[in-house]
Amino acid sequence: MKIFSVHDSKAEAYLPPIFFKTAGEAIRAFETSCRDENTNLFRYPSDFTLVELGEFDEPSASIATHKIPKILCNAAEYKQ
């Protein structure tokens, strides 16, 4: 499983990690949230960026993180 988070530039913090099998699944879930008018991702899209943090190996329970979070997309990309 891959580990992802959303960086909030205004709060200068990362949201709790989320897990998906692929980056594509994470991007799709992020896009869905960005299009929801009831979320801060919709209201302040330029503040939020989806990043990949690393991988979680289920059989061994080991976690390997990237030295620097890998930027995948910004919520502003999905603003209609």
C-alpha positions in Angstrom: 0.0 0.0 0.0 1.1 3.5 -0.7 0.9 6.2 1.9 -0.5 9.7 1.0 -1.3 12.9 2.7 -2.7 16.3 1.9 -0.5 19.3 2.7 -2.4 22.4 3.9 -0.1 25.4 3.0 -2.0 27.8 5.2 -1.9 25.6 8.3 1.7 24.6 7.4 0.8 21.0 8.2 0.0 17.7 6.7 -3.4 16.0 7.2 -3.4 12.4 8.7 -2.1 9.8 6.2 -4.3 7.8 3.9 -3.6 4.6 2.2 -4.3 3.4 -1.4 -2.9 0.7 -3.6 -2.0 3.2 -6.4 -1.4 6.9 -6.9 -4.3 6.9 -9.4 -6.7 5.8 -6.7 -5.5 8.5 -4.3 -5.8 11.2 -7.0 -9.3 10.1 -7.8 -10.4 10.3 -4.2 -8.6 13.7 -3.8 -10.4 15.0 -7.0 -13.8 13.8 -5.6 -13.1 15.8 -2.4 -12.0 18.8 -4.3 -15.3 18.9 -6.2 -17.4 18.6 -3.0 -18.7 22.1 -2.2 -18.8 21.3 1.5 -15.0 20.8 1.8 -12.2 23.2 2.4 -10.5 21.7 -0.6 -13.3 23.1 -2.7 -13.4 26.5 -0.9 -9.6 27.1 -0.8 -8.2 24.9 -3.5 -4.8 26.5 -3.9 -4.0 25.7 -0.2 -4.1 21.9 -0.6 -1.7 19.6 -2.3 -1.9 15.8 -2.5 1.5 14.1 -1.8 2.8 10.6 -1.7 4.8 9.9 1.5 6.0 6.3 0.9 4.9 2.7 1.1 3.6 0.4 3.8 4.4 -3.3 3.4 1.5 -5.3 4.8 3.3 -8.7 5.3 6.2 -7.2 7.3 4.4 -4.1 8.7 7.4 -2.0 7.5 7.2 1.6 6.3 9.5 3.1 3.8 9.1 6.9 3.3 10.4 9.1 0.6 13.1 11.6 1.7 10.9 14.4 0.3 7.1 14.0 -0.2 6.3 13.4 -3.9 3.9 16.1 -5.1 1.0 14.6 -7.1 -1.5 17.4 -7.7 -3.0 20.6 -6.2 -6.7 21.0 -5.5 -6.8 24.1 -7.8 -6.3 21.7 -10.8 -9.9 20.5 -10.2 -11.6 23.8 -9.7 -14.4 24.1 -12.3 
